[in-house]
Amino acid sequence: MRCVIVASGPSAKDFVPPVGVTVIAVNGAIEWLARADYWFTLDASFDNLGRMQQRRYGVKYCAAVSDHIVLPTGIDRYKRIAGRGEEPGRGTPEWWVWRWSAVLGLSECIGAINTGNSAYGALGLAYHLGADRVALVGVDASSEERVEGGKPNNLSHLPLLFESALSQINVINCGAMVSKLPAMSIAEGMEWLTQ
């Protein structure tokens, strides 16, 4: 299976997914994407709970949120895996990994997703779905406004999260995130997915 994970970083503006590629929309990307096969979140915010209530036809909705959160009927729930070690120096990407209780690497346990960021959780979903190639679109790790509006929290830890999965899954970056992931333009990435 070939998969594109679409988040809301500004580099995803006007992105149209190619035919024949599985699309996982992250959080608010579902509002503007032309099509999606899955929607995923690790974030039980008011907005995301609303998105779960007002689902798009033909999209499978998945969430890995805290056990105490009551999800609407019809949402596929994954166990959210979180953990913390010793607190590193404040303000560093490692501190943000610690702050968000992120777990590096993708969970090997069926039905479980490691936490850290919803786009990273979507990579865990793609892994469980059996994806052999994954392209990231709109995973910019910046503080710039999202495509659908609003600004994200600190995302400096995203490179660490995605890099930690490189030994488990073949993933490329088609966004603005600076990382050790292979980087391609969106056009190159979509061609890579459909080869």
C-alpha positions as CSV (number, residue, x, y, z in Angstrom):
1,M,0.0,0.0,0.0
2,R,1.2,3.5,-0.8
3,C,0.1,6.3,1.4
4,V,0.2,10.1,1.7
5,I,-0.3,11.7,5.1
6,V,-1.6,15.2,4.8
7,A,-1.3,17.7,7.6
8,S,-2.2,21.4,7.5
9,G,1.2,23.1,7.2
10,P,1.2,25.9,4.6
11,S,3.3,23.8,2.2
12,A,0.1,21.6,1.6
13,K,-2.0,24.5,0.3
14,D,-3.7,23.5,-2.9
15,F,-2.5,19.8,-2.6
16,V,-4.6,17.4,-4.6
17,P,-3.9,13.7,-3.8
18,P,-3.2,11.4,-6.7
19,V,-5.6,8.6,-7.7
20,G,-4.6,5.2,-6.4
21,V,-2.8,6.4,-3.3
22,T,-4.3,6.0,0.2
23,V,-4.8,9.4,1.9
24,I,-4.7,9.9,5.7
25,A,-5.9,13.4,6.6
26,V,-4.7,14.8,9.9
27,N,-6.9,16.9,12.1
28,G,-8.1,20.0,10.1
29,A,-6.8,18.8,6.8
30,I,-10.1,17.0,6.3
31,E,-11.8,20.3,5.9
32,W,-10.0,21.3,2.7
33,L,-8.6,18.1,1.1
34,A,-10.4,17.0,-2.1
35,R,-10.5,13.4,-0.9
36,A,-9.4,11.2,2.0
37,D,-9.6,7.6,2.9
38,Y,-8.8,8.0,6.6
39,W,-8.8,10.7,9.2
40,F,-6.6,10.5,12.2
41,T,-6.0,12.4,15.4
42,L,-4.1,12.1,18.7
43,D,-5.8,15.3,19.9
44,A,-9.2,15.3,21.5
45,S,-9.7,19.0,21.1
46,F,-13.1,20.6,20.8
47,D,-12.5,21.1,17.0
48,N,-11.5,17.5,16.5
49,L,-14.4,16.1,18.5
50,G,-16.6,18.2,16.3
51,R,-14.9,16.7,13.2
52,M,-15.7,13.3,14.6
53,Q,-19.4,14.3,14.9
54,Q,-19.6,15.7,11.4
55,R,-17.9,13.0,9.4
56,R,-17.3,13.0,5.7
57,Y,-18.9,10.2,3.8
58,G,-16.6,7.4,2.8
59,V,-13.8,8.4,5.2
60,K,-12.8,6.0,8.0
61,Y,-12.2,8.1,11.2
62,C,-9.5,6.9,13.7
63,A,-8.3,8.4,17.0
64,A,-5.7,7.5,19.6
65,V,-6.8,9.6,22.6
66,S,-6.8,9.2,26.4
67,D,-9.0,6.4,27.7
68,H,-11.2,8.8,29.6
69,I,-12.3,10.6,26.4
70,V,-15.7,9.3,25.1
71,L,-15.7,9.1,21.3
72,P,-18.7,9.2,19.1
73,T,-20.0,5.9,17.7
74,G,-18.2,4.8,14.6
75,I,-14.7,6.1,15.4
76,D,-12.0,3.4,15.3
77,R,-10.2,3.8,18.6
78,Y,-6.5,3.0,19.0
79,K,-4.7,2.7,22.3
80,R,-2.6,5.9,22.9
81,I,0.9,5.0,24.1
82,A,2.7,7.8,26.0
83,G,5.7,7.8,28.3
84,R,8.2,10.1,30.0
85,G,11.8,9.6,31.1
86,E,14.0,12.1,32.8
87,E,13.3,15.7,31.9
88,P,15.9,17.1,29.4
89,G,16.9,20.7,29.1
90,R,14.0,23.1,28.7
91,G,13.0,24.4,25.3
92,T,15.0,21.9,23.3
93,P,13.3,19.5,20.8
94,E,14.1,16.7,23.2
95,W,12.3,18.7,25.9
96,W,9.2,19.0,23.7
97,V,9.3,15.2,23.1
98,W,9.3,14.8,26.9
99,R,6.7,17.6,27.4
100,W,4.2,15.8,25.1
101,S,5.0,12.4,26.5
102,A,6.0,11.3,23.0
103,V,7.3,7.8,22.4
104,L,9.9,7.4,19.7
105,G,9.5,4.8,17.0
106,L,6.3,3.2,15.8
107,S,4.4,0.9,18.1
108,E,4.6,-2.8,17.0
109,C,1.5,-3.6,19.1
110,I,-1.6,-4.1,17.0
111,G,-4.2,-1.4,17.9
112,A,-1.7,0.9,19.6
113,I,-0.2,4.2,18.4
114,N,2.7,6.0,19.9
115,T,2.0,9.6,20.8
116,G,3.9,12.8,20.0
117,N,1.9,14.6,17.3
118,S,-1.2,13.7,15.2
119,A,0.8,13.5,11.9
120,Y,3.3,11.2,13.6
121,G,0.4,9.2,15.0
122,A,-0.9,9.0,11.4
123,L,2.4,7.4,10.4
124,G,1.8,4.8,13.1
125,L,-1.7,4.2,11.5
126,A,-0.1,3.8,8.1
127,Y,2.4,1.3,9.5
128,H,-0.5,-0.7,11.0
129,L,-2.3,-0.6,7.7
130,G,0.7,-2.1,6.0
131,A,2.0,0.9,4.0
132,D,5.3,0.2,2.4
133,R,5.8,3.8,1.1
134,V,4.6,7.0,2.9
135,A,4.9,10.6,1.8
136,L,4.4,13.5,4.3
137,V,2.6,16.6,2.9
138,G,2.1,19.6,5.0
139,V,4.2,18.3,7.9
140,D,6.2,21.6,8.1
141,A,7.2,21.6,11.8
142,S,6.8,25.4,11.7
143,S,4.8,28.0,13.7
144,E,3.2,29.3,10.5
145,E,-0.6,29.5,10.2
146,R,-2.3,26.2,9.1
147,V,-4.1,25.9,5.8
148,E,-7.5,26.0,7.5
149,G,-6.4,28.8,9.9
150,G,-5.0,28.8,13.4
151,K,-1.5,28.4,14.6
152,P,0.1,25.2,16.0
153,N,1.9,24.7,19.3
154,N,5.7,24.2,19.3
155,L,6.6,21.5,16.7
156,S,10.4,21.5,17.0
157,H,10.2,17.9,18.1
158,L,8.7,16.6,14.9
159,P,12.0,15.8,13.1
160,L,13.0,13.6,16.1
161,L,9.7,11.8,16.0
162,F,9.7,11.0,12.2
163,E,13.4,10.2,12.1
164,S,12.9,7.6,14.9
165,A,10.6,5.6,12.5
166,L,13.1,5.4,9.6
167,S,14.2,1.9,10.4
168,Q,10.6,0.7,10.4
169,I,8.9,2.4,7.4
170,N,9.9,4.0,4.1
171,V,8.9,7.6,4.6
172,I,9.8,10.8,2.7
173,N,9.1,14.5,3.5
174,C,7.3,16.6,0.9
175,G,6.8,19.5,3.3
176,A,9.0,22.2,4.8
177,M,10.3,20.2,7.8
178,V,14.1,20.1,8.1
179,S,15.0,16.6,9.0
180,K,17.0,13.5,8.1
181,L,14.0,12.1,6.1
182,P,14.6,12.0,2.4
183,A,13.1,15.2,1.0
184,M,11.2,15.6,-2.3
185,S,8.9,18.1,-3.9
186,I,5.3,17.2,-3.8
187,A,5.3,16.4,-7.5
188,E,8.4,14.1,-7.0
189,G,6.9,12.5,-3.9
190,M,3.6,11.7,-5.7
191,E,5.6,10.2,-8.6
192,W,7.6,8.1,-6.1
193,L,4.4,6.9,-4.5
194,T,2.8,5.8,-7.8
195,Q,5.9,4.1,-9.3
